[in-house]
Amino acid sequence: MVVDAIKRTRGLPVDLPAALDASGVIGAWSWSPRSDRCILDAGAADVLAGDPGLAGRPIPLEIARSCIHPEDRPAVVRHFQAVCERGGLFVAEYRTLSPSGQVRWILDRGRVPASASSRRTGHGLIIDVTDDRREDEADAPARVEPLDALSVAIDRALECRDALDGVADSELQLLVDMLLLRLGQSIAKTPAGDGGRRGH
C-alpha cells in the first residue's frame, strides 16, 4: 500500500509512489505534543490502530499504537516518551499484531518536537521490514534507538542549526555544520551494537 499522505510527486525524476511502495513504506503519521493526539494516514491506521477508517482523524496515542505487539509495546512507549522529552529523532523496530492475528515487523522512523517546544507537530513514516527478518528472529524483542551521547549531541546540534537559520552569521553556521559533519563521522565509525545509530 502506497502512503496516501505523500502527494508531492510532480517534477520529480522518479515515480515517488512506486519507489515508496518498493521500499516497503506503508504509512505516515504526525503527532502534536500540545494535544497529545496522533493523525495517521490510511496505511498507518490499518497497521498501527487496526482500523483504516481512523485515517485523518486526531486520535489518542493509545489508539494509534493499539496494534503494537503486546511484548514490544512497553519498550516502544518508553522510548517514544524519552524522545519526546528531549525532542529529535525517533527510531524503533517492533512487531505489530493485527486484529486477525497477522504479525508484521515495522521500522518506525520520524522526528518529534520536545514536549516544551513551540513546534506544532512531529512527523514520521512506518516501513514494513517483515521480509528482512530471519525466521529465527521472529520472537526477538523490539529494538529502539539508544539514548547514547552521540545521539543526544547530534539532535542538539540540529536544534542549534535550526535556531541559526535567521541569523546572518555564516561563520557560526559553518561551525555548526562542521560539528554535524564530525558527529556524523563518529556515528559512522561506531560498530553496530555498541550504542551508535549505524544502520538506521
C-alpha positions in Angstrom: 0.0 0.0 0.0 1.4 3.4 -1.0 1.4 6.2 1.5 -1.6 8.4 0.7 -0.2 11.3 2.7 2.7 12.0 0.3 1.4 13.7 -2.8 4.3 15.9 -3.9 5.4 13.9 -6.9 5.2 16.5 -9.7 8.6 17.5 -11.1 10.5 14.6 -9.6 12.6 12.4 -12.0 11.3 9.2 -10.4 7.9 7.7 -9.6 7.8 8.5 -5.9 4.7 6.4 -5.0 6.3 3.4 -6.8 9.6 4.0 -5.1 7.9 4.2 -1.7 5.9 1.1 -2.3 9.1 -0.8 -3.4 10.9 0.3 -0.3 8.2 -1.0 2.0 6.8 2.4 3.1 3.2 1.6 4.2 2.1 4.7 6.2 2.8 8.1 7.6 2.0 9.7 10.9 2.0 13.1 12.6 1.8 13.9 16.3 1.1 17.1 18.3 2.8 17.4 21.7 0.2 20.1 22.7 -2.9 18.0 22.1 -1.2 14.6 22.6 -3.1 13.4 19.5 -1.8 11.5 16.5 -3.0 11.6 12.9 -2.4 8.5 10.8 -2.9 8.1 7.1 -4.8 5.0 5.8 -1.8 2.7 5.7 -0.6 3.6 9.2 -4.1 3.5 10.7 -4.6 0.0 9.3 -1.3 -1.4 10.7 -0.9 0.6 13.9 -4.5 1.0 15.0 -6.2 -1.9 13.2 -8.7 0.4 11.5 -8.0 2.3 8.2 -11.3 4.2 8.9 -9.4 6.2 11.6 -7.2 7.9 8.9 -7.0 11.6 9.1 -8.7 11.9 12.5 -6.8 13.1 15.6 -6.7 10.1 17.9 -5.1 9.4 21.3 -1.7 7.7 21.2 -3.2 4.7 23.0 -5.4 4.0 20.0 -2.7 5.0 17.5 -0.4 2.3 18.8 -3.0 -0.3 19.9 -1.7 -2.9 17.4 1.9 -2.8 18.5 2.7 -6.3 19.7 2.0 -6.5 23.5 5.5 -7.8 24.1 7.1 -4.9 22.3 4.7 -2.1 23.3 6.3 -1.2 26.7 9.8 -0.6 25.2 8.4 1.4 22.3 6.2 3.6 24.6 9.2 4.2 27.0 11.4 5.2 24.1 8.8 7.5 22.5 8.3 9.2 25.8 12.1 9.7 26.3 12.5 11.2 22.8 9.5 13.5 23.3 11.1 14.9 26.4 14.2 16.0 24.5 12.8 16.1 21.0 14.6 14.8 18.0 14.9 11.6 16.0 12.6 8.6 16.9 13.6 5.2 15.5 12.1 1.9 16.6 11.8 -1.5 15.1 8.9 -3.6 16.6 6.2 -6.1 15.8 2.5 -5.3 15.2 -0.3 -7.7 15.7 -3.4 -7.2 13.6 -6.9 -8.0 14.9 -6.8 -11.1 12.6 -3.6 -12.3 14.2 -1.1 -11.3 11.5 2.4 -10.3 12.8 4.5 -7.8 10.9 7.8 -6.2 11.6 7.8 -2.4 11.4 10.6 0.1 11.2 9.1 3.4 12.6 11.3 6.5 11.9 10.4 10.1 12.4 11.3 13.3 14.2 9.3 14.8 17.1 9.4 18.1 18.8 10.3 18.3 22.5 7.3 18.4 24.9 8.1 22.1 25.7 8.8 23.1 22.1 6.9 25.7 20.2 6.9 23.5 17.1 3.5 22.2 16.3 3.9 18.6 15.1 6.2 15.7 14.7 6.2 13.5 11.6 7.3 10.0 10.6 6.9 7.0 8.3 6.4 3.3 9.0 8.1 0.8 6.8 7.3 -3.0 6.6 10.6 -4.9 7.1 9.0 -8.3 7.7 10.8 -9.8 4.7 14.1 -8.6 6.1 13.7 -10.5 9.3 15.1 -14.0 9.6 12.7 -16.7 10.8 14.8 -17.4 13.9 14.3 -13.7 14.9 10.6 -13.9 14.9 10.4 -13.8 18.7 13.1 -11.2 19.2 12.2 -8.2 21.3 11.7 -4.7 20.0 14.8 -2.7 19.1 14.7 1.0 19.8 17.1 3.9 19.2 19.6 4.0 22.0 19.9 7.3 24.0 23.6 7.5 23.8 25.8 10.6 24.0 26.3 10.9 20.2 22.5 10.6 19.5 21.8 13.4 22.0 24.7 15.6 20.7 23.6 15.4 17.1 20.0 16.3 18.0 21.2 19.3 19.9 23.5 20.3 17.0 20.5 20.1 14.7 18.4 22.3 17.0 21.3 24.8 17.1 21.5 24.8 13.3 17.7 25.4 13.1 18.0 28.3 15.6 20.7 30.0 13.4 18.6 30.0 10.3 17.5 33.6 10.9 21.0 34.7 12.0 23.2 36.4 9.3 26.4 34.9 10.6 27.9 32.5 8.1 30.8 31.7 10.4 28.5 30.4 13.2 26.6 28.3 10.7 29.8 26.9 9.3 31.0 25.9 12.8 27.7 24.1 13.5 27.9 22.4 10.1 31.4 21.2 10.9 30.2 19.9 14.2 27.4 18.0 12.5 29.9 16.6 10.0 32.2 15.4 12.8 29.4 13.9 14.8 28.2 12.1 11.6 31.7 10.7 11.1 31.8 9.5 14.7 28.4 7.8 14.4 29.5 6.1 11.2 32.6 4.7 13.0 30.5 3.3 15.9 30.1 -0.5 15.4 26.6 -1.8 15.3 25.5 -3.0 18.8 27.9 -0.6 20.6 25.2 2.1 21.2 25.5 4.0 18.0 22.9 4.8 15.3 24.6 3.0 12.5 22.2 1.1 10.3 19.3 3.5 10.8 
